[in-house]
């Protein structure tokens, strides 16, 4: 068979110590001496006891007799055991997951089975009913195959954070690969003699006793008769008797299928015309349509039983292991870092390709695939693979996210987004690592979730309950649905925090300005409130509580996402972005909008410099960490710097709308005002909207208008639109006056400079427009009032 393009097939460093280790993260040594398992057969046919174990959690449970590894992460409390290993240990142990680290899925107590007393019965549509002792099975011809399989609920926690499913919080470690030895299933069935193969099913029943009976499932008979599938009744796992948690003494191993079909503690095989109607076959390992929630199921009898929802084959999957969660990558100590992970698929397909993206899927680069086999043969589709790709640490630092997707031999690939379903099964969306810059050189890596009850993943929505109200006060509040909240936001400013509803229409004293709250009108801003406000804000916020939330809001981000269609560096710190929005804007209006990255909580306000239909132009000043006034830099602007054409930003607004009508007349939400002498003060990129107004005034050719512009900027190189203003000055025969104050050469504006520009004649009927950062407005207004002007002379935008 031809080698798959751009993949490398060789024995990995676990199997071949001569292979050179990567230099980028050698601290990830692949050793776990205390957990190594022997591959030697033991004399008595009992599971091998592990060297490191803990029974503390199991003391008062029916499983107190079993020794279990403390390294497993328990997902369902003390009992029954459902657990997975940390991704690091799963990866570091290579192509044979140690028995004690293999993920566990138990529905109840582990049955105590005596090897010499256990029997496997073959019955149903067979010519010869058979009952095998374990000793008889051991004497039969066996096969040994390295097989990987996963639980259907692997990565379920990511779905549960969208909406709670019926299942518990599996992380990404519910997969394992082991060397399985057993009797081929087709041989056992051929000895029994099959009476019918037309649409018949093989029912597999375990010995475990559960509240709804034993665990029973079924698979098509024709699959079981195919010797190339390597289905087996396994008696050994990694060379030893199968551990108690994994099915001792025998279990079904069905390569390519989900682990839920590989019955443990197997006692009976039945050949029947119809598939299983067992409770666990019907109510487990199924993927229903996303809209089929508990209410839908309750009102539609028989929907769960539909055959098309039953999961047999696993889908294609890949996850990132290294860097680990919260690992810090330092660009000063290493030029490269090797990203590593795992990929696998079902249906006896193999992994063709693994792709890595640093820009949310705009471009991809292929990883090197590391296979267990020396050659890509038919057996390659039984195993998972490891993959790695070496990246520049600078590229990592300037990215917000690392995404991985795999492609299998049927060219199935992973979808970008999660699809919720009631059982929380088969989540195989791109695995995404978020990157958070710590300083000028380091970045912290965040996995989406951590298994079980652990928090800290970037998807975790930890909303601490702020004690704004006691229980009596809370019970007295009216319930408000999201429908009521959305209706109320049309005339009021309604926000939600920690399931409480606030009417902040009359709140004018917010430190960030009232527009900060308007930006979240009708939205849940709990994350923003909890992350940046101290307890001192609680008593202030309490005054505006009007109700509590009743129901769940389904958020749609698509309505206000704008795509970047142009990105241009104007100078070393300023970037011009053009955003294609879903609104049309007037070129005579001036307003600002809040920009928010979809993956980060904070937002920032910007004033567009131009609008052309649904295209908005905004100049962003990038605040690097090296700037003395901002030692940490501007986090949001540094994120914007890394964004590329095609990526999207959330646009909220417009706010503070101000429109130039004609002949010195302006219109705002507070009414209409006019003047003949206008002085525009712009700081930094605040000069941009001023230019559009001055240009409009010049085009009217009204000689009665007097226009002066003062641009305060860092230095001459940072004077935006300088050529455009020069052309306006020339065309107006010097009637338009433009002043420049450069902070680097002249320091901040002061009374003397301001008096030289505006004069001390307060009766000049000047109307002042201020556009810049809030501190610029405060400082400039203070100086103007010292000269003799009043607040009624100022307009801020």
Secondary structure, 3 states (H helix, E strand, C coil): CCCCCCCCCCCCCCCCCCCCCCCCCCCCCCCCHHHCCCCCCCCCCCCCCCCCCECCCCCCCCCCCCCECCCCEECCCCCCCEEECCHHHHHHCCCCCCHHHCCEECCCCCCCCCCCCCEEEEEECECCCEEEEHHHHHHCCEEEEEEEEECCCCCHHHHHCCCCCCCCCCCCCCEEEEEEEEEEHHHHHHHHCECCCCCCEEEEEECCCECCECCEEEEEHHHHCCHHHCCEEEEEECCEECCHHHCCCCEEECCCECHHHCCCCEEEEEEECCCCCCHHHHCCCECCCCCCCHHHHHHCCCCCCCHHHECCECCCEEEEEECCCCCEEECCCCCEEEEEEEEECCCCCCEEEEEEECCCCCCCEECEEECCCCCCCHHHHHCCEEEEEEEEHHHHHCCCEEEEEEEECCCCECCCCCCCCCCCCCCCCCEEEEEEECCCCEEEEECCCCCCCCCCCCCCCCCCCCCCCCHHHHHHCCEECHHHHHHHCCCCCEEEECCEEEECCCCCCCCCCHHHHHCCCCCECHHHHHHHCCCHHHHHHHCCEEEEECCCCCCCCHHHEEEEEEEEECCCCEEEEEEEEEEEECCCEEEEEEEEECCCCCEEEEECCEEEEEEEEEEEECCCCCCCCCCCCCHHHHHHHHCCCCCEEEEEEEEEEEEEEECCEEEECCEEEECCEEEEEEEHHHHHHHHHHHHHHHHHCCCCCEEEEEEEECCHHHCCCHHHHHHHHHHCCCCEEEEEEEHHHHCCCCHHHHHHHHCCCCCCCEEEEEECCHHHHHHHHHHHHHHCCCHHHEEEC
